[in-house]
Amino acid sequence: MTRENTTCADNQQERLIKIGWITGFVDGEGCFSVGFIKQPRIEEDGKVIRRGYKTGYQAFHEFAVTQGEKSLNSLEQLRDYFAVGNLYLNKRYDNHKEHLYRYVVRKRDDLLEVIIPFFQQYPMKTAKQGDFEKFAQCVRLMSEDRHLEHDGLAEIASIASSMNRQKPRESLIRILRDHTPTS
């Protein structure tokens, strides 16, 4: 799970404090999300320009924590603890005084082997834990390639539509459920 060495009692106590901080920090500032991008097949003059997905949609998953530049160190600590994911800069040119940084984990293996087991072992205390559980279910379905079939993508879309106080994705779910596969 984590790459830290825990050999003595002091290290164990420090590790538990750090785990509590991580769980609380992500509970307040983190986001587990599943999204969809329309990716249909595109042809021009009988020539395939983009192959697209059989379902017409690409499903993606992401664990992210966002902070202002002044709190960049907290995101670096997360990245160092988990030893997966990346930090990204989101420059701001509006009336905000600092740029935003995001710690992001998108790689499926990293989610399945590091992030999901951590939050299963050390659950969050708010409703975000329920979103996490739905997220973990969607990532597992994608690891079984269910997102590549209409029924599986519809199942994932249905689960994802109940996460993060999102508006229901009824149109996507309906399109996928009403789809008649070509034989």
C-alpha positions in Angstrom: 0.0 0.0 0.0 2.3 2.7 1.2 6.0 2.7 0.6 6.9 3.9 4.2 9.0 1.8 6.5 7.3 1.1 9.9 9.7 -0.8 12.2 9.6 0.7 15.7 6.8 1.9 18.0 7.6 5.6 17.4 7.4 5.1 13.6 4.1 3.2 14.1 2.6 6.1 16.1 3.8 8.7 13.5 2.4 6.5 10.8 -1.1 6.3 12.5 -1.1 10.1 12.9 -0.2 10.6 9.3 -2.9 8.1 8.2 -5.5 10.0 10.3 -4.4 13.3 8.7 -4.6 11.8 5.2 -8.0 10.3 5.8 -9.4 13.6 7.2 -7.7 15.8 4.6 -9.1 13.7 1.7 -12.5 13.5 3.4 -12.6 17.3 3.4 -10.7 18.2 0.2 -10.6 15.1 -2.0 -12.8 13.9 -4.9 -13.5 10.5 -6.3 -15.0 10.8 -9.7 -16.1 8.8 -12.7 -16.8 10.6 -16.0 -17.7 10.0 -19.6 -16.6 11.6 -22.8 -18.5 11.1 -26.1 -16.1 9.3 -28.4 -18.0 8.1 -31.5 -16.6 6.7 -34.6 -16.0 9.4 -37.2 -15.9 8.8 -40.9 -15.3 11.1 -43.8 -15.8 10.0 -47.4 -15.9 6.4 -46.3 -12.5 6.7 -44.5 -12.3 6.2 -40.7 -10.9 9.4 -39.2 -11.3 8.2 -35.6 -12.1 4.7 -34.6 -14.0 5.7 -31.5 -15.5 3.4 -28.8 -18.0 0.7 -29.5 -20.3 2.2 -27.0 -19.7 5.8 -28.3 -18.3 6.9 -24.9 -15.0 6.7 -23.1 -15.3 6.2 -19.3 -12.6 7.5 -17.0 -11.8 7.6 -13.3 -9.9 10.0 -11.2 -9.0 10.5 -7.5 -8.0 14.2 -7.0 -7.2 16.6 -4.2 -7.0 20.4 -5.0 -5.3 23.1 -3.0 -4.0 26.6 -3.5 -0.3 27.2 -4.1 0.2 28.1 -0.4 -0.8 24.5 0.5 1.2 22.7 -2.2 3.2 21.0 0.5 0.1 19.1 1.6 -0.3 17.6 -1.9 3.4 16.7 -2.1 2.9 14.8 1.2 0.0 12.9 -0.3 2.0 12.0 -3.4 5.0 11.0 -1.4 3.0 8.9 1.0 1.1 7.0 -1.7 4.1 7.0 -4.1 1.7 7.1 -7.1 0.0 9.9 -9.1 1.1 13.3 -10.2 0.8 17.0 -9.3 -0.6 19.4 -11.8 -0.6 23.2 -11.9 -3.8 25.0 -12.9 -2.8 28.5 -13.5 -5.4 31.1 -12.6 -5.7 34.4 -14.4 -8.9 35.6 -12.8 -9.3 37.6 -9.5 -7.8 34.8 -7.4 -4.4 35.5 -5.8 -2.9 32.1 -6.2 -2.7 29.2 -8.7 -4.3 25.9 -7.9 -2.5 22.6 -7.7 -4.1 19.1 -8.1 -2.8 15.8 -6.8 -4.3 13.3 -9.3 -4.3 9.5 -9.6 -5.8 8.2 -12.8 -3.9 5.0 -13.5 -6.2 2.1 -12.9 -3.6 -0.2 -11.3 -2.6 2.6 -8.9 -6.2 3.1 -7.9 -6.8 -0.7 -7.5 -3.5 -1.5 -5.7 -2.9 1.7 -3.6 -5.7 4.2 -3.3 -8.8 2.0 -3.0 -7.2 -0.4 -0.4 -6.0 2.5 1.7 -9.5 4.0 1.9 -11.1 0.6 2.5 -8.7 0.0 5.4 -9.0 3.6 6.7 -12.5 4.8 5.8 -13.6 8.5 5.8 -16.2 9.7 8.3 -18.5 11.7 6.0 -20.8 10.9 3.1 -17.7 11.0 0.9 -17.1 7.4 2.0 -20.3 6.4 0.2 -19.0 8.2 -3.0 -15.7 6.4 -2.6 -17.4 3.0 -2.3 -19.3 3.7 -5.6 -16.1 4.9 -7.2 -14.3 1.7 -6.1 -17.2 -0.4 -7.6 -16.9 1.5 -10.9 -13.2 1.1 -11.1 -13.5 -2.6 -10.5 -16.1 -2.9 -13.2 -13.8 -1.0 -15.6 -10.9 -3.4 -14.6 -13.2 -6.2 -15.9 -13.7 -4.2 -19.2 -17.4 -3.8 -18.5 -17.2 -0.2 -19.7 -16.5 -1.5 -23.2 -19.9 -3.0 -23.5 -23.2 -1.1 -23.5 -24.8 -2.9 -20.5 -21.7 -2.4 -18.4 -21.3 1.2 -19.3 -24.9 1.8 -18.5 -24.4 0.1 -15.1 -21.3 2.3 -14.4 -23.2 5.5 -15.6 -26.0 4.6 -13.2 -23.7 4.2 -10.3 -21.7 7.3 -11.1 -24.9 9.4 -11.5 -25.5 9.0 -7.8 -22.0 10.2 -6.8 -20.8 13.7 -5.7 -24.3 15.2 -5.7 -24.3 15.2 -9.5 -27.3 15.6 -11.7 -28.5 12.3 -12.9 -27.1 11.2 -16.2 -30.4 9.9 -17.4 -29.8 10.8 -21.0 -26.6 8.8 -21.1 -28.1 5.9 -19.2 -31.2 5.9 -21.4 -29.1 6.0 -24.6 -27.0 3.1 -23.5 -29.9 1.0 -22.3 -32.0 1.7 -25.5 -29.1 0.8 -27.7 -29.6 -2.1 -30.0 -26.3 -3.7 -30.7 -25.6 -4.4 -34.4 -25.1 -8.0 -35.2 
